[in-house]
Amino acid sequence: MFGHGKRLREDIRRWHREGWVTANGETQILQELSRRGSGVSLASALGILASVLLAFALMSFVAAHWNEMSRGFRLSLLLSLVAAGYAAAGFFETRGREIFSDAAILFALAAFGASIMLISQMFHIDGSPPDGVLAWWLGAFIAGVLLHSNAALALAMVLVVVWTGMETDFPGGVHWPFLPAWAAITAGFAWHRWTPGVYISGLALTGFVVSLGYLLGLGNWHAGVAAIGLVAIIAALVASKLAPEYDAVSAPALGFAIATVGCASIALQFFEKTTTSELILYAALTLAGLLAAIGYGLANHHRGAIWLGYIGFSIEVLSLYWKTVGTILDTSLFFLVAGLIVAGLAFMAWRLAHRFDGSNGGIERGARI
Amino acid sequence: MSKSAKYWAALAAVALLQIGFLAKMAFDRVSLIKSGREIALQVIPIDPRDIFRGEYVILGYDISQIPASKGGSENFAEDLQRRTLIYVTLKQGADGVWTAKELSRDYPKTVAPTDVVMKGYVRAAFRAGNDTFDTVAIRYGIESYFVPEGAGKALEQGVQDKKIQALVAVGSDGTAALKGLIVGGERHEDPPLL
């Protein structure tokens, strides 16, 4: 984030020298940038960390003195912690310290979740624990929507993932209610136009889709996952062509789609039983796909695609090594082949980079990544 | 309404909703324990302890596993899914212990005044070894008893020696709430809320 601001400042000075931005415009933009500066976001991050620590401190204090308090006092203490959190949020918000109100809301939501658990304990309620998490994420979601709190929505998404994990039975029991819950929270992010939400939603959905490979078809549904990922890649590419103004969504979506296909491909090659020819086919397709991702990333300045390509390539090569060692290939032969492949890829990457260098300065951008 | 008044209103709504939910959770239990019909169930030993929720004992019951034949037909358990709602009719024996009389998927239409109907969820339906019938494993939500610090060991020992009965309040819809334990004939109940 800091790197982005710094580069933007350099770019603005350059645009001013080139005459694309007026002197006044440059000053205005720089002022706006410094207002958004890192000081505020650091304060809000610290505020959120502090609220998490305070919530833990209070809860462990309550737990430590649990037996000394009367049951009625315990209950009212828990409820007042929730109320105190929201009151603090109102205090900060109306005094123009909006950055701390999110932290206070998170504190209230932590108290809400802990209260569900402690009240269950007080009354020996041995219901199903996922139901407690369901109530918790609903509470966080409602707070996120009514109070326009992105932090609360992010917490709701984390809790939905926890809830889904608890409700999932291996194998076969996919917890489909994840999808409407995910959609509701994602709609909340979209309504607030909160960019980090795209990444949170993308990560949660990717995890769910990848898990389908292990849950459906007696745990062998990875080809289906790969197909979903490929469709998502195509959709993201089409979307970025047709509606470039929504690049903030389609670019991360492309990255998550690539990651989905990558996870499914790893499962197909290394967790499933494969014949040698199947393995060679899958490995060749995967390496070609990763190369395409790196190439696309370089051409379109999509850093995520480049990094996923590099990381995927390393995982693929290492896994192939583990799978093939002592079987179809001798170790030294494997390294020879892998080395030749990497050398070939390096040459192709160099060619690719040079081609873009000639047209639009791709290598300069590529070098900064 | 000004912006800050709106925000306060939204805050109040969220706080009331969540506090209301928590209060309802507590008071539903309090009223169930007060008004529900009290029965005593025989406790059988199961593994104790859990890392997350402090010290507590896990209680298993005679009625945690019931032969499917009590459902009225041999294939009662055939398409029984996990987490299906199930109703167990209990009757009190001459020794005072309550045992399962009947299993059904809906709340029974007629219930003898001496019987009690308790609601549970299917954990599993299985056929063990040479059994003729399936067994249905059921959870009622009364399987954990949270104990005051230090008292766990003594209670566990009581469970091992089969000296413990659970005091359960059963509501009119079959919901069960654990009120306390009877250890060696002595009642241990939580103090009232206020």
Interface residues (C-beta under 8 A of the other chain):
Chain A: A63 N67 S70 R71 G72 L75 L78 L79 V82 A83 Y86 A87 A89 G90 E93 T94 A108 F112 S115 I116 M117 I119 S120 Q121 M122 F123 H124 I125 D126 G127 S128 A135 G139 I142 A143 L146 L147 D169
Chain B: S4 Y7 W8 A10 L11 A12 A13 V14 A15 L17 Q18 I19 F21 L22 A23 M25 A26 R29 V30 I33 R53 G54 Y56 R82 Y121 R139 G141 I142 E143 S144 Y145 F146 P148 E149 A177 L178 D190 P191 P192 L193 L194
